Amino acid sequence: MKAKIALITGGYTGEAEVSFKSSAFVNSQLDHNKYEVYLITVTKGAWYYEDQNGTRHPISKADFTLPLDGKTLTFDLAFIMVHGVPGEDGRLQSYFDLLNIPYTSCDALTSALTMNKGYTKAVLADIPELYLAKSVLLFEAQRSDAANIVESNLSLPYFVKPNAGGSSIGMTKVKESIQLQEAIDKAFDAENTGKQVIVEEFVTGREFSEGIFRNAGGELVVLPATEVRTTREFFDFEAKYVPGLTEEITPADLTIEQQERAARILREIYIRLNCKGMVRVDFFLENDTDKFYFIEINTIPGQTAQSFIPQQVRAFGMKEGEFYGELIESALQSK
């Protein structure tokens, strides 16, 4: 019997557009001789499976079953490909935990924690060889005095960004104090920010992104890093999704010592945050000090053909379908 996989896409935010592309690529790479895959779209208005004729069949939210052709389908596993809410913040994970349905991503607590950049940094604060940019976490109640709080604690230039959310939405690099309040307001007003803003001192260095996953044998596997070079001021939403603005080098040009150090750090981050499945960690390598500075962790990384993780999987010598199969088998074993 083939394992029935619910490949979940969509979401409640503007990141749904990326989720549709990610899930389409995953679906194209999965071994359909081994897995029976159903693409399930999740929106605020409806959860449904769309068949080949374009007919939408609603999912029963009471037990995550699919009435189809006179039968009621149950699923062996949820492959979560929803970026942002509710796939990356722990909501779907909590739902599947209640139903005892295994899934490919981090659990609910880790997902919720890692969506909060400030809280994540607090957990990672004492990892050997990992450095954290000096930062201030701002709450809505502090909004009117936010600029004063930042300037009393940090030195220019700053990165101002929502403390939750993804795809670098609402992020600004601030070079002069006069720009600060506008940047803070932009971050507070961005979609799904949790009404918190984090401001960090700018780190001058090379930017990298690197994946790590647990395979079906239980081994933690660190993928080759990708270096990100952009013509933009920083790696913002446009740099991520507008062709030609960014150069991505996989595998990155790092020394053997730097590769080994990054791998040690990534394994410690993965364990410290109790991660599951695949995650991607973004970091800077500071120019003058050769120190690795943590930027953020992504627990549902993008999976288009051009995304970092597929690039790294290919550079590692694996086919994407084999990689996704490892994630599925690892998650099924945890049931």
Secondary structure, DSSP 8 states (H G I E B T S, - for coil): --EEEEEEEE-SSTTHHHHHHHHHHHHHHS-TTTEEEEEEEE-SS-EEEE-TTS-EEE-BTTTTBEEETTEEE--SEEEE---STTTSSSHHHHHHHHHT--BSS--HHHHHHHTSHHHHHHHTTT-TTEEE--EEEEEGGGGGGHHHHHHHH--SSEEEEESS-STTTT-EEE-SGGGHHHHHHHHHHSTT-TTEEEEEE---EEEEEEEEEE-TTS-EEE---EEEEESSSSS-HHHHHSTTSEEEESS----HHHHHHHHHHHHHHHHHTT--SEEEEEEEEETTT--EEEEEEESS---STTSHHHHHHHHHT--HHHHHHHHHHHHHHT-
